Amino acid sequence: MRIAISIGLLAFLAAVGAYAYEGLTVDAPVPTYGIVVFTIGIALLAAVCIGLMGLLFYSSRRGYDEPPHIKQ
């Protein structure tokens, strides 16, 4: 069963790689709106990543990551 899943995933990876290679080798110019959309997407992704890392450090320093203390 694991071998069949592994073969299927490797075939999917090969198909995605071939599709990406075809997309990268075409000499089609990127329109201006494409560059703007990619830039906005990258900026939003960076903002979300920075915010999540900030929350991670905040919760770690405030002790929110520690297990609760149960009084007996």
N, CA, C, O and CB atoms as a CASP TS submission, in Angstrom:
PFRMAT TS
TARGET T0000
AUTHOR 0000-0000-0000
METHOD Language model
MODEL 1
PARENT N/A
ATOM      1  N   MET     1       0.823  -1.192   0.000  1.00  0.00           N
ATOM      2  CA  MET     1       0.000   0.000   0.000  1.00  0.00           C
ATOM      3  C   MET     1       0.874   1.266   0.000  1.00  0.00           C
ATOM      4  O   MET     1       0.608   2.213  -0.741  1.00  0.00           O
ATOM      5  CB  MET     1      -0.940  -0.007   1.214  1.00  0.00           C
ATOM      6  N   ARG     2       1.912   1.269   0.836  1.00  0.00           N
ATOM      7  CA  ARG     2       2.794   2.439   0.893  1.00  0.00           C
ATOM      8  C   ARG     2       3.527   2.650  -0.420  1.00  0.00           C
ATOM      9  O   ARG     2       3.765   3.784  -0.837  1.00  0.00           O
ATOM     10  CB  ARG     2       3.801   2.291   2.026  1.00  0.00           C
ATOM     11  N   ILE     3       3.880   1.555  -1.063  1.00  0.00           N
ATOM     12  CA  ILE     3       4.597   1.665  -2.333  1.00  0.00           C
ATOM     13  C   ILE     3       3.693   2.280  -3.390  1.00  0.00           C
ATOM     14  O   ILE     3       4.142   3.112  -4.178  1.00  0.00           O
ATOM     15  CB  ILE     3       5.106   0.284  -2.797  1.00  0.00           C
ATOM     16  N   ALA     4       2.429   1.883  -3.417  1.00  0.00           N
ATOM     17  CA  ALA     4       1.486   2.439  -4.394  1.00  0.00           C
ATOM     18  C   ALA     4       1.277   3.935  -4.154  1.00  0.00           C
ATOM     19  O   ALA     4       1.229   4.717  -5.103  1.00  0.00           O
ATOM     20  CB  ALA     4       0.133   1.695  -4.324  1.00  0.00           C
ATOM     21  N   ILE     5       1.156   4.326  -2.905  1.00  0.00           N
ATOM     22  CA  ILE     5       0.990   5.747  -2.578  1.00  0.00           C
ATOM     23  C   ILE     5       2.247   6.519  -2.966  1.00  0.00           C
ATOM     24  O   ILE     5       2.162   7.611  -3.529  1.00  0.00           O
ATOM     25  CB  ILE     5       0.685   5.935  -1.066  1.00  0.00           C
ATOM     26  N   SER     6       3.411   5.952  -2.665  1.00  0.00           N
ATOM     27  CA  SER     6       4.669   6.617  -3.008  1.00  0.00           C
ATOM     28  C   SER     6       4.817   6.782  -4.511  1.00  0.00           C
ATOM     29  O   SER     6       5.250   7.835  -4.980  1.00  0.00           O
ATOM     30  CB  SER     6       5.854   5.833  -2.454  1.00  0.00           C
ATOM     31  N   ILE     7       4.463   5.754  -5.270  1.00  0.00           N
ATOM     32  CA  ILE     7       4.553   5.847  -6.730  1.00  0.00           C
ATOM     33  C   ILE     7       3.583   6.893  -7.260  1.00  0.00           C
ATOM     34  O   ILE     7       3.925   7.665  -8.157  1.00  0.00           O
ATOM     35  CB  ILE     7       4.267   4.480  -7.381  1.00  0.00           C
ATOM     36  N   GLY     8       2.374   6.921  -6.708  1.00  0.00           N
ATOM     37  CA  GLY     8       1.394   7.924  -7.122  1.00  0.00           C
ATOM     38  C   GLY     8       1.859   9.338  -6.826  1.00  0.00           C
ATOM     39  O   GLY     8       1.713  10.229  -7.663  1.00  0.00           O
ATOM     40  N   LEU     9       2.419   9.552  -5.640  1.00  0.00           N
ATOM     41  CA  LEU     9       2.912  10.883  -5.282  1.00  0.00           C
ATOM     42  C   LEU     9       4.108  11.290  -6.132  1.00  0.00           C
ATOM     43  O   LEU     9       4.226  12.455  -6.514  1.00  0.00           O
ATOM     44  CB  LEU     9       3.290  10.924  -3.809  1.00  0.00           C
ATOM     45  N   LEU    10       4.992  10.348  -6.432  1.00  0.00           N
ATOM     46  CA  LEU    10       6.136  10.656  -7.294  1.00  0.00           C
ATOM     47  C   LEU    10       5.689  10.983  -8.710  1.00  0.00           C
ATOM     48  O   LEU    10       6.257  11.865  -9.355  1.00  0.00           O
ATOM     49  CB  LEU    10       7.118   9.486  -7.316  1.00  0.00           C
ATOM     50  N   ALA    11       4.665  10.271  -9.201  1.00  0.00           N
ATOM     51  CA  ALA    11       4.129  10.579 -10.527  1.00  0.00           C
ATOM     52  C   ALA    11       3.502  11.975 -10.537  1.00  0.00           C
ATOM     53  O   ALA    11       3.673  12.729 -11.495  1.00  0.00           O
ATOM     54  CB  ALA    11       3.086   9.519 -10.952  1.00  0.00           C
ATOM     55  N   PHE    12       2.781  12.313  -9.475  1.00  0.00           N
ATOM     56  CA  PHE    12       2.193  13.645  -9.366  1.00  0.00           C
ATOM     57  C   PHE    12       3.281  14.718  -9.312  1.00  0.00           C
ATOM     58  O   PHE    12       3.151  15.771  -9.936  1.00  0.00           O
ATOM     59  CB  PHE    12       1.298  13.733  -8.122  1.00  0.00           C
ATOM     60  N   LEU    13       4.346  14.448  -8.569  1.00  0.00           N
ATOM     61  CA  LEU    13       5.464  15.389  -8.488  1.00  0.00           C
ATOM     62  C   LEU    13       6.125  15.564  -9.849  1.00  0.00           C
ATOM     63  O   LEU    13       6.488  16.680 -10.219  1.00  0.00           O
ATOM     64  CB  LEU    13       6.497  14.910  -7.457  1.00  0.00           C
ATOM     65  N   ALA    14       6.284  14.488 -10.589  1.00  0.00           N
ATOM     66  CA  ALA    14       6.872  14.578 -11.926  1.00  0.00           C
ATOM     67  C   ALA    14       5.978  15.384 -12.865  1.00  0.00           C
ATOM     68  O   ALA    14       6.475  16.179 -13.662  1.00  0.00           O
ATOM     69  CB  ALA    14       7.111  13.175 -12.501  1.00  0.00           C
ATOM     70  N   ALA    15       4.666  15.185 -12.778  1.00  0.00           N
ATOM     71  CA  ALA    15       3.736  15.938 -13.622  1.00  0.00           C
ATOM     72  C   ALA    15       3.778  17.426 -13.296  1.00  0.00           C
ATOM     73  O   ALA    15       3.776  18.260 -14.202  1.00  0.00           O
ATOM     74  CB  ALA    15       2.309  15.404 -13.452  1.00  0.00           C
ATOM     75  N   VAL    16       3.816  17.759 -12.023  1.00  0.00           N
ATOM     76  CA  VAL    16       3.888  19.166 -11.624  1.00  0.00           C
ATOM     77  C   VAL    16       5.222  19.771 -12.070  1.00  0.00           C
ATOM     78  O   VAL    16       5.263  20.914 -12.524  1.00  0.00           O
ATOM     79  CB  VAL    16       3.713  19.310 -10.089  1.00  0.00           C
ATOM     80  N   GLY    17       6.293  19.021 -11.944  1.00  0.00           N
ATOM     81  CA  GLY    17       7.592  19.510 -12.393  1.00  0.00           C
ATOM     82  C   GLY    17       7.630  19.756 -13.890  1.00  0.00           C
ATOM     83  O   GLY    17       8.192  20.753 -14.342  1.00  0.00           O
ATOM     84  N   ALA    18       7.030  18.845 -14.671  1.00  0.00           N
ATOM     85  CA  ALA    18       6.985  19.025 -16.123  1.00  0.00           C
ATOM     86  C   ALA    18       6.144  20.252 -16.486  1.00  0.00           C
ATOM     87  O   ALA    18       6.511  21.021 -17.374  1.00  0.00           O
ATOM     88  CB  ALA    18       6.413  17.762 -16.808  1.00  0.00           C
ATOM     89  N   TYR    19       5.029  20.428 -15.802  1.00  0.00           N
ATOM     90  CA  TYR    19       4.163  21.584 -16.049  1.00  0.00           C
ATOM     91  C   TYR    19       4.894  22.890 -15.705  1.00  0.00           C
ATOM     92  O   TYR    19       4.803  23.870 -16.444  1.00  0.00           O
ATOM     93  CB  TYR    19       2.855  21.467 -15.224  1.00  0.00           C
ATOM     94  N   ALA    20       5.610  22.896 -14.591  1.00  0.00           N
ATOM     95  CA  ALA    20       6.361  24.087 -14.196  1.00  0.00           C
ATOM     96  C   ALA    20       7.483  24.375 -15.184  1.00  0.00           C
ATOM     97  O   ALA    20       7.734  25.532 -15.520  1.00  0.00           O
ATOM     98  CB  ALA    20       6.931  23.916 -12.785  1.00  0.00           C
ATOM     99  N   TYR    21       8.157  23.333 -15.648  1.00  0.00           N
ATOM    100  CA  TYR    21       9.239  23.521 -16.618  1.00  0.00           C
ATOM    101  C   TYR    21       8.695  24.116 -17.914  1.00  0.00           C
ATOM    102  O   TYR    21       9.306  25.019 -18.487  1.00  0.00           O
ATOM    103  CB  TYR    21       9.953  22.182 -16.903  1.00  0.00           C
ATOM    104  N   GLU    22       7.558  23.619 -18.374  1.00  0.00           N
ATOM    105  CA  GLU    22       6.941  24.165 -19.587  1.00  0.00           C
ATOM    106  C   GLU    22       6.578  25.630 -19.398  1.00  0.00           C
ATOM    107  O   GLU    22       6.752  26.440 -20.309  1.00  0.00           O
ATOM    108  CB  GLU    22       5.692  23.360 -19.967  1.00  0.00           C
ATOM    109  N   GLY    23       6.079  25.969 -18.227  1.00  0.00           N
ATOM    110  CA  GLY    23       5.704  27.361 -17.958  1.00  0.00           C
ATOM    111  C   GLY    23       6.898  28.288 -17.882  1.00  0.00           C
ATOM    112  O   GLY    23       6.802  29.460 -18.247  1.00  0.00           O
ATOM    113  N   LEU    24       8.024  27.773 -17.411  1.00  0.00           N
ATOM    114  CA  LEU    24       9.212  28.618 -17.267  1.00  0.00           C
ATOM    115  C   LEU    24       9.969  28.789 -18.577  1.00  0.00           C
ATOM    116  O   LEU    24      10.708  29.760 -18.736  1.00  0.00           O
ATOM    117  CB  LEU    24      10.137  28.035 -16.224  1.00  0.00           C
ATOM    118  N   THR    25       9.799  27.871 -19.511  1.00  0.00           N
ATOM    119  CA  THR    25      10.558  27.960 -20.751  1.00  0.00           C
ATOM    120  C   THR    25       9.849  28.758 -21.834  1.00  0.00           C
ATOM    121  O   THR    25      10.449  29.022 -22.875  1.00  0.00           O
ATOM    122  CB  THR    25      10.853  26.588 -21.260  1.00  0.00           C
ATOM    123  N   VAL    26       8.619  29.145 -21.635  1.00  0.00           N
ATOM    124  CA  VAL    26       7.885  29.937 -22.623  1.00  0.00           C
ATOM    125  C   VAL    26       8.318  31.397 -22.484  1.00  0.00           C
ATOM    126  O   VAL    26       8.395  31.921 -21.373  1.00  0.00           O
ATOM    127  CB  VAL    26       6.328  29.787 -22.435  1.00  0.00           C
ATOM    128  N   ASP    27       8.601  32.052 -23.610  1.00  0.00           N
ATOM    129  CA  ASP    27       9.040  33.444 -23.571  1.00  0.00           C
ATOM    130  C   ASP    27       7.859  34.395 -23.712  1.00  0.00           C
ATOM    131  O   ASP    27       7.810  35.200 -24.642  1.00  0.00           O
ATOM    132  CB  ASP    27      10.064  33.712 -24.676  1.00  0.00           C
ATOM    133  N   ALA    28       6.919  34.302 -22.799  1.00  0.00           N
ATOM    134  CA  ALA    28       5.756  35.189 -22.816  1.00  0.00           C
ATOM    135  C   ALA    28       5.998  36.315 -21.812  1.00  0.00           C
ATOM    136  O   ALA    28       6.366  36.050 -20.668  1.00  0.00           O
ATOM    137  CB  ALA    28       4.434  34.405 -22.481  1.00  0.00           C
ATOM    138  N   PRO    29       5.797  37.565 -22.223  1.00  0.00           N
ATOM    139  CA  PRO    29       6.001  38.671 -21.285  1.00  0.00           C
ATOM    140  C   PRO    29       4.897  38.699 -20.216  1.00  0.00           C
ATOM    141  O   PRO    29       3.748  38.344 -20.478  1.00  0.00           O
ATOM    142  CB  PRO    29       6.041  40.016 -22.044  1.00  0.00           C
ATOM    143  N   VAL    30       5.270  39.120 -19.034  1.00  0.00           N
ATOM    144  CA  VAL    30       4.309  39.243 -17.937  1.00  0.00           C
ATOM    145  C   VAL    30       3.697  40.639 -18.014  1.00  0.00           C
ATOM    146  O   VAL    30       4.430  41.628 -18.045  1.00  0.00           O
ATOM    147  CB  VAL    30       4.993  38.993 -16.535  1.00  0.00           C
ATOM    148  N   PRO    31       2.366  40.738 -18.045  1.00  0.00           N
ATOM    149  CA  PRO    31       1.746  42.058 -18.099  1.00  0.00           C
ATOM    150  C   PRO    31       1.948  42.821 -16.783  1.00  0.00           C
ATOM    151  O   PRO    31       2.288  42.236 -15.755  1.00  0.00           O
ATOM    152  CB  PRO    31       0.248  41.927 -18.411  1.00  0.00           C
ATOM    153  N   THR    32       1.733  44.113 -16.841  1.00  0.00           N
ATOM    154  CA  THR    32       1.952  44.968 -15.670  1.00  0.00           C
ATOM    155  C   THR    32       1.069  44.561 -14.510  1.00  0.00           C
ATOM    156  O   THR    32       1.525  44.529 -13.367  1.00  0.00           O
ATOM    157  CB  THR    32       1.697  46.424 -16.019  1.00  0.00           C
ATOM    158  N   TYR    33      -0.207  44.244 -14.790  1.00  0.00           N
ATOM    159  CA  TYR    33      -1.090  43.864 -13.693  1.00  0.00           C
ATOM    160  C   TYR    33      -0.630  42.564 -13.031  1.00  0.00           C
ATOM    161  O   TYR    33      -0.886  42.358 -11.845  1.00  0.00           O
ATOM    162  CB  TYR    33      -2.524  43.715 -14.199  1.00  0.00           C
ATOM    163  N   GLY    34       0.041  41.692 -13.772  1.00  0.00           N
ATOM    164  CA  GLY    34       0.573  40.468 -13.195  1.00  0.00           C
ATOM    165  C   GLY    34       1.674  40.758 -12.188  1.00  0.00           C
ATOM    166  O   GLY    34       1.727  40.157 -11.116  1.00  0.00           O
ATOM    167  N   ILE    35       2.543  41.678 -12.544  1.00  0.00           N
ATOM    168  CA  ILE    35       3.621  42.059 -11.627  1.00  0.00           C
ATOM    169  C   ILE    35       3.053  42.718 -10.379  1.00  0.00           C
ATOM    170  O   ILE    35       3.527  42.468  -9.271  1.00  0.00           O
ATOM    171  CB  ILE    35       4.616  43.008 -12.321  1.00  0.00           C
ATOM    172  N   VAL    36       2.030  43.566 -10.556  1.00  0.00           N
ATOM    173  CA  VAL    36       1.395  44.238  -9.407  1.00  0.00           C
ATOM    174  C   VAL    36       0.742  43.212  -8.489  1.00  0.00           C
ATOM    175  O   VAL    36       0.891  43.288  -7.269  1.00  0.00           O
ATOM    176  CB  VAL    36       0.343  45.272  -9.887  1.00  0.00           C
ATOM    177  N   VAL    37       0.017  42.251  -9.067  1.00  0.00           N
ATOM    178  CA  VAL    37      -0.659  41.239  -8.259  1.00  0.00           C
ATOM    179  C   VAL    37       0.352  40.366  -7.520  1.00  0.00           C
ATOM    180  O   VAL    37       0.156  40.066  -6.342  1.00  0.00           O
ATOM    181  CB  VAL    37      -1.564  40.370  -9.139  1.00  0.00           C
ATOM    182  N   PHE    38       1.413  39.959  -8.179  1.00  0.00           N
ATOM    183  CA  PHE    38       2.443  39.168  -7.517  1.00  0.00           C
ATOM    184  C   PHE    38       3.093  39.949  -6.374  1.00  0.00           C
ATOM    185  O   PHE    38       3.356  39.391  -5.309  1.00  0.00           O
ATOM    186  CB  PHE    38       3.506  38.732  -8.529  1.00  0.00           C
ATOM    187  N   THR    39       3.351  41.235  -6.596  1.00  0.00           N
ATOM    188  CA  THR    39       3.970  42.059  -5.560  1.00  0.00           C
ATOM    189  C   THR    39       3.055  42.186  -4.351  1.00  0.00           C
ATOM    190  O   THR    39       3.511  42.072  -3.214  1.00  0.00           O
ATOM    191  CB  THR    39       4.312  43.445  -6.111  1.00  0.00           C
ATOM    192  N   ILE    40       1.768  42.422  -4.588  1.00  0.00           N
ATOM    193  CA  ILE    40       0.813  42.527  -3.482  1.00  0.00           C
ATOM    194  C   ILE    40       0.714  41.197  -2.740  1.00  0.00           C
ATOM    195  O   ILE    40       0.670  41.176  -1.510  1.00  0.00           O
ATOM    196  CB  ILE    40      -0.578  42.957  -4.000  1.00  0.00           C
ATOM    197  N   GLY    41       0.680  40.091  -3.476  1.00  0.00           N
ATOM    198  CA  GLY    41       0.610  38.778  -2.840  1.00  0.00           C
ATOM    199  C   GLY    41       1.824  38.480  -1.982  1.00  0.00           C
ATOM    200  O   GLY    41       1.691  37.950  -0.879  1.00  0.00           O
ATOM    201  N   ILE    42       2.996  38.814  -2.474  1.00  0.00           N
ATOM    202  CA  ILE    42       4.217  38.588  -1.700  1.00  0.00           C
ATOM    203  C   ILE    42       4.236  39.461  -0.461  1.00  0.00           C
ATOM    204  O   ILE    42       4.643  39.005   0.608  1.00  0.00           O
ATOM    205  CB  ILE    42       5.457  38.861  -2.555  1.00  0.00           C
ATOM    206  N   ALA    43       3.800  40.717  -0.583  1.00  0.00           N
ATOM    207  CA  ALA    43       3.759  41.614   0.575  1.00  0.00           C
ATOM    208  C   ALA    43       2.777  41.102   1.630  1.00  0.00           C
ATOM    209  O   ALA    43       3.083  41.128   2.822  1.00  0.00           O
ATOM    210  CB  ALA    43       3.370  43.039   0.136  1.00  0.00           C
ATOM    211  N   LEU    44       1.604  40.640   1.203  1.00  0.00           N
ATOM    212  CA  LEU    44       0.631  40.101   2.159  1.00  0.00           C
ATOM    213  C   LEU    44       1.143  38.825   2.814  1.00  0.00           C
ATOM    214  O   LEU    44       0.950  38.620   4.013  1.00  0.00           O
ATOM    215  CB  LEU    44      -0.704  39.827   1.463  1.00  0.00           C
ATOM    216  N   LEU    45       1.787  37.979   2.045  1.00  0.00           N
ATOM    217  CA  LEU    45       2.353  36.762   2.600  1.00  0.00           C
ATOM    218  C   LEU    45       3.421  37.082   3.644  1.00  0.00           C
ATOM    219  O   LEU    45       3.461  36.461   4.706  1.00  0.00           O
ATOM    220  CB  LEU    45       2.942  35.896   1.488  1.00  0.00           C
ATOM    221  N   ALA    46       4.278  38.044   3.345  1.00  0.00           N
ATOM    222  CA  ALA    46       5.313  38.439   4.302  1.00  0.00           C
ATOM    223  C   ALA    46       4.683  39.014   5.569  1.00  0.00           C
ATOM    224  O   ALA    46       5.151  38.729   6.671  1.00  0.00           O
ATOM    225  CB  ALA    46       6.270  39.468   3.670  1.00  0.00           C
ATOM    226  N   ALA    47       3.620  39.826   5.427  1.00  0.00           N
ATOM    227  CA  ALA    47       2.957  40.411   6.592  1.00  0.00           C
ATOM    228  C   ALA    47       2.337  39.330   7.472  1.00  0.00           C
ATOM    229  O   ALA    47       2.443  39.392   8.697  1.00  0.00           O
ATOM    230  CB  ALA    47       1.882  41.409   6.150  1.00  0.00           C
ATOM    231  N   VAL    48       1.692  38.344   6.859  1.00  0.00           N
ATOM    232  CA  VAL    48       1.089  37.258   7.633  1.00  0.00           C
ATOM    233  C   VAL    48       2.172  36.455   8.348  1.00  0.00           C
ATOM    234  O   VAL    48       2.014  36.111   9.519  1.00  0.00           O
ATOM    235  CB  VAL    48       0.252  36.336   6.720  1.00  0.00           C
ATOM    236  N   CYS    49       3.263  36.154   7.657  1.00  0.00           N
ATOM    237  CA  CYS    49       4.350  35.397   8.280  1.00  0.00           C
ATOM    238  C   CYS    49       4.976  36.157   9.441  1.00  0.00           C
ATOM    239  O   CYS    49       5.250  35.575  10.492  1.00  0.00           O
ATOM    240  CB  CYS    49       5.417  35.065   7.248  1.00  0.00           C
ATOM    241  N   ILE    50       5.200  37.432   9.259  1.00  0.00           N
ATOM    242  CA  ILE    50       5.781  38.247  10.325  1.00  0.00           C
ATOM    243  C   ILE    50       4.825  38.324  11.511  1.00  0.00           C
ATOM    244  O   ILE    50       5.258  38.235  12.660  1.00  0.00           O
ATOM    245  CB  ILE    50       6.112  39.664   9.809  1.00  0.00           C
ATOM    246  N   GLY    51       3.528  38.489  11.244  1.00  0.00           N
ATOM    247  CA  GLY    51       2.540  38.534  12.320  1.00  0.00           C
ATOM    248  C   GLY    51       2.468  37.229  13.093  1.00  0.00           C
ATOM    249  O   GLY    51       2.401  37.240  14.322  1.00  0.00           O
ATOM    250  N   LEU    52       2.482  36.113  12.395  1.00  0.00           N
ATOM    251  CA  LEU    52       2.424  34.822  13.080  1.00  0.00           C
ATOM    252  C   LEU    52       3.682  34.558  13.897  1.00  0.00           C
ATOM    253  O   LEU    52       3.603  34.021  15.002  1.00  0.00           O
ATOM    254  CB  LEU    52       2.222  33.702  12.072  1.00  0.00           C
ATOM    255  N   MET    53       4.830  34.928  13.368  1.00  0.00           N
ATOM    256  CA  MET    53       6.065  34.757  14.147  1.00  0.00           C
ATOM    257  C   MET    53       6.060  35.657  15.372  1.00  0.00           C
ATOM    258  O   MET    53       6.535  35.267  16.439  1.00  0.00           O
ATOM    259  CB  MET    53       7.300  35.057  13.279  1.00  0.00           C
ATOM    260  N   GLY    54       5.519  36.869  15.218  1.00  0.00           N
ATOM    261  CA  GLY    54       5.402  37.758  16.369  1.00  0.00           C
ATOM    262  C   GLY    54       4.505  37.165  17.442  1.00  0.00           C
ATOM    263  O   GLY    54       4.835  37.222  18.626  1.00  0.00           O
ATOM    264  N   LEU    55       3.370  36.596  17.038  1.00  0.00           N
ATOM    265  CA  LEU    55       2.488  35.951  18.010  1.00  0.00           C
ATOM    266  C   LEU    55       3.158  34.752  18.664  1.00  0.00           C
ATOM    267  O   LEU    55       2.953  34.496  19.850  1.00  0.00           O
ATOM    268  CB  LEU    55       1.190  35.518  17.340  1.00  0.00           C
ATOM    269  N   LEU    56       3.947  34.026  17.908  1.00  0.00           N
ATOM    270  CA  LEU    56       4.663  32.877  18.454  1.00  0.00           C
ATOM    271  C   LEU    56       5.638  33.310  19.538  1.00  0.00           C
ATOM    272  O   LEU    56       5.680  32.711  20.613  1.00  0.00           O
ATOM    273  CB  LEU    56       5.406  32.133  17.344  1.00  0.00           C
ATOM    274  N   PHE    57       6.422  34.345  19.263  1.00  0.00           N
ATOM    275  CA  PHE    57       7.374  34.828  20.259  1.00  0.00           C
ATOM    276  C   PHE    57       6.661  35.444  21.455  1.00  0.00           C
ATOM    277  O   PHE    57       7.103  35.272  22.591  1.00  0.00           O
ATOM    278  CB  PHE    57       8.321  35.848  19.635  1.00  0.00           C
ATOM    279  N   TYR    58       5.571  36.156  21.218  1.00  0.00           N
ATOM    280  CA  TYR    58       4.803  36.773  22.310  1.00  0.00           C
ATOM    281  C   TYR    58       4.257  35.700  23.249  1.00  0.00           C
ATOM    282  O   TYR    58       4.396  35.808  24.467  1.00  0.00           O
ATOM    283  CB  TYR    58       3.640  37.630  21.746  1.00  0.00           C
ATOM    284  N   SER    59       3.636  34.662  22.682  1.00  0.00           N
ATOM    285  CA  SER    59       3.054  33.629  23.533  1.00  0.00           C
ATOM    286  C   SER    59       4.129  32.838  24.261  1.00  0.00           C
ATOM    287  O   SER    59       3.913  32.391  25.387  1.00  0.00           O
ATOM    288  CB  SER    59       2.188  32.689  22.706  1.00  0.00           C
ATOM    289  N   SER    60       5.280  32.662  23.635  1.00  0.00           N
ATOM    290  CA  SER    60       6.360  31.935  24.283  1.00  0.00           C
ATOM    291  C   SER    60       6.931  32.720  25.457  1.00  0.00           C
ATOM    292  O   SER    60       7.207  32.147  26.511  1.00  0.00           O
ATOM    293  CB  SER    60       7.458  31.620  23.281  1.00  0.00           C
ATOM    294  N   ARG    61       7.108  34.010  25.284  1.00  0.00           N
ATOM    295  CA  ARG    61       7.699  34.837  26.344  1.00  0.00           C
ATOM    296  C   ARG    61       6.730  35.091  27.491  1.00  0.00           C
ATOM    297  O   ARG    61       7.162  35.285  28.627  1.00  0.00           O
ATOM    298  CB  ARG    61       8.162  36.163  25.772  1.00  0.00           C
ATOM    299  N   ARG    62       5.435  35.094  27.217  1.00  0.00           N
ATOM    300  CA  ARG    62       4.429  35.326  28.259  1.00  0.00           C
ATOM    301  C   ARG    62       4.041  34.050  28.991  1.00  0.00           C
ATOM    302  O   ARG    62       3.288  34.107  29.964  1.00  0.00           O
ATOM    303  CB  ARG    62       3.195  35.954  27.654  1.00  0.00           C
ATOM    304  N   GLY    63       4.534  32.907  28.549  1.00  0.00           N
ATOM    305  CA  GLY    63       4.257  31.655  29.232  1.00  0.00           C
ATOM    306  C   GLY    63       2.975  30.981  28.796  1.00  0.00           C
ATOM    307  O   GLY    63       2.512  30.057  29.464  1.00  0.00           O
ATOM    308  N   TYR    64       2.392  31.413  27.702  1.00  0.00           N
ATOM    309  CA  TYR    64       1.143  30.807  27.237  1.00  0.00           C
ATOM    310  C   TYR    64       1.373  29.418  26.636  1.00  0.00           C
ATOM    311  O   TYR    64       0.414  28.673  26.436  1.00  0.00           O
ATOM    312  CB  TYR    64       0.473  31.714  26.206  1.00  0.00           C
ATOM    313  N   ASP    65       2.608  29.061  26.348  1.00  0.00           N
ATOM    314  CA  ASP    65       2.905  27.763  25.767  1.00  0.00           C
ATOM    315  C   ASP    65       3.137  26.680  26.820  1.00  0.00           C
ATOM    316  O   ASP    65       3.284  25.505  26.484  1.00  0.00           O
ATOM    317  CB  ASP    65       4.112  27.871  24.880  1.00  0.00           C
ATOM    318  N   GLU    66       3.169  27.074  28.083  1.00  0.00           N
ATOM    319  CA  GLU    66       3.408  26.112  29.154  1.00  0.00           C
ATOM    320  C   GLU    66       2.125  25.328  29.460  1.00  0.00           C
ATOM    321  O   GLU    66       1.024  25.859  29.313  1.00  0.00           O
ATOM    322  CB  GLU    66       3.921  26.833  30.424  1.00  0.00           C
ATOM    323  N   PRO    67       2.265  24.082  29.881  1.00  0.00           N
ATOM    324  CA  PRO    67       1.065  23.325  30.239  1.00  0.00           C
ATOM    325  C   PRO    67       0.425  23.929  31.494  1.00  0.00           C
ATOM    326  O   PRO    67       1.120  24.529  32.314  1.00  0.00           O
ATOM    327  CB  PRO    67       1.409  21.824  30.468  1.00  0.00           C
ATOM    328  N   PRO    68      -0.873  23.776  31.646  1.00  0.00           N
ATOM    329  CA  PRO    68      -1.539  24.356  32.830  1.00  0.00           C
ATOM    330  C   PRO    68      -1.110  23.644  34.104  1.00  0.00           C
ATOM    331  O   PRO    68      -0.855  22.440  34.107  1.00  0.00           O
ATOM    332  CB  PRO    68      -3.071  24.280  32.682  1.00  0.00           C
ATOM    333  N   HIS    69      -1.037  24.408  35.180  1.00  0.00           N
ATOM    334  CA  HIS    69      -0.700  23.843  36.477  1.00  0.00           C
ATOM    335  C   HIS    69      -1.995  23.462  37.193  1.00  0.00           C
ATOM    336  O   HIS    69      -2.840  24.318  37.453  1.00  0.00           O
ATOM    337  CB  HIS    69       0.140  24.847  37.327  1.00  0.00           C
ATOM    338  N   ILE    70      -2.143  22.200  37.503  1.00  0.00           N
ATOM    339  CA  ILE    70      -3.349  21.714  38.151  1.00  0.00           C
ATOM    340  C   ILE    70      -3.052  21.585  39.653  1.00  0.00           C
ATOM    341  O   ILE    70      -2.131  20.877  40.058  1.00  0.00           O
ATOM    342  CB  ILE    70      -3.818  20.339  37.532  1.00  0.00           C
ATOM    343  N   LYS    71      -3.848  22.280  40.459  1.00  0.00           N
ATOM    344  CA  LYS    71      -3.671  22.217  41.909  1.00  0.00           C
ATOM    345  C   LYS    71      -4.454  21.022  42.446  1.00  0.00           C
ATOM    346  O   LYS    71      -5.611  20.800  42.087  1.00  0.00           O
ATOM    347  CB  LYS    71      -4.136  23.543  42.594  1.00  0.00           C
ATOM    348  N   GLN    72      -3.803  20.274  43.300  1.00  0.00           N
ATOM    349  CA  GLN    72      -4.488  19.105  43.883  1.00  0.00           C
ATOM    350  C   GLN    72      -4.741  19.289  45.344  1.00  0.00           C
ATOM    351  O   GLN    72      -5.306  18.406  45.989  1.00  0.00           O
ATOM    352  CB  GLN    72      -3.681  17.844  43.670  1.00  0.00           C
TER
END
